[in-house]
């Protein structure tokens, strides 16, 4: 067995196996220009210049580019409001604009939880709300079932207050292992390394692999990815995921969304 060493930052790390080097390249800890060394070398060399390690770079590239297209069916359009029960956790909320603070998404919540939050002044008529099937976030006051949930007429929001530029939600469709059931969740804190997904009743455990179809801004621009769950959110509201396979196109979409390029 050949033991390899590599340079990370200013530190020499090793010895490690060749399989470990491949994992480090897959996780983007090492790249073609990273320095590696083993017994018999006169000096440190770039990984890309080591003929016996070329298959690591080639296999990693192939794995990323050959992520299969995941058929999740059509994106759900429209909401059947009459079918939502009081216990269904389907409501996502976005606070921040309603109080002049940084935008943050929370959820999913059910009707009872929404009413309690409203009664306790933790949300208000200008809090944004989203249910899968909607085209965009909307004011809580404009929720079609506002009266049903809060047992009162919706407050009036002046037209000048409606002139707010809000990005549509970043939605992910999730396929868990070989399960045929598809889940949908709202993404937040997204980067090329990973993200959090707010989703209700997803059978997640730390270490599980998830296949993802993401359609930012509810548009036709989509990408597929695979990731591993690294943390469960409190209250069963979702999880944090680290991308294990992300191609160039996916990275571009994330960067454009993140930086509004």
C-alpha positions, 0 to 999 in steps of 0.5 A: 500500500502506497502512503501519500502526503499532501499540502493543505494550506501551509501544512503537510498532511499524511500519510493517507491512502490513494482512496483518501486522495480521491475523496479529498478531490471529490470534496474539493479539498484538493484539486489538480494543482494541489501538491502531493508527495510519496516516498521516492519523489525528489520533491512535491509535485502537482497532483495533475502531473502524477500519472498514476493519480490521473484516474482520480481526477478523471473519475471525479469529473465523470461522477460530477458531470454524469449526475442523472436527470431526476424525473420528479414530475411536473411542478405543482401549480395552484393551491387547493385551499379547501383541502388544507386541514388545521394540522397540515404543516404547509405554511412557510413564512418570511419575516424581515420586511414586515419589521425592517430587519434581515429576511429570514424564512421559517416553517413549515407551520400549520394553521394553529401555529400561524394563529398563535404566532399572529396572536403573540405579534410574532408575525403580522399582516405584512409577514410574507407567506408561501405554500407549495403551488403558489407562484411567489410569496404573498402578504399574510393579509392576502392569504385566501384563507386568512379569515378561516385561520384568524377568524377576522377580516384581513387588514388593509395594506396600502398600495404604497406598502405593496411596492416591495421587491421580493425574490420568489422562493428557492424551492427544492424537490427531494427524493429520499433513497429509493422512496417514490414519494416526492417532498418539496421544501424551501431552501435557505442559506444556500451556497455551493457547499450546501444549504438548509431545506425547510420541509415537513415530515421528511424521513431524514437522518444524519448521514442519509443521501438525498437526490434533489431537483432545485428550481430557483425562482419557480422558473424553468431553470433547474439543476439536479444534485446529490447531497448528504444530510449533516444536521437536523433542524429543531422541531422536525422543520428540515435539515442541513445538507452538504452537496456531494455532487455538484456540476458546473451548471449547478454552481453557476445557478447558485452563484447567480441566485446568491449574488443577484448577478 
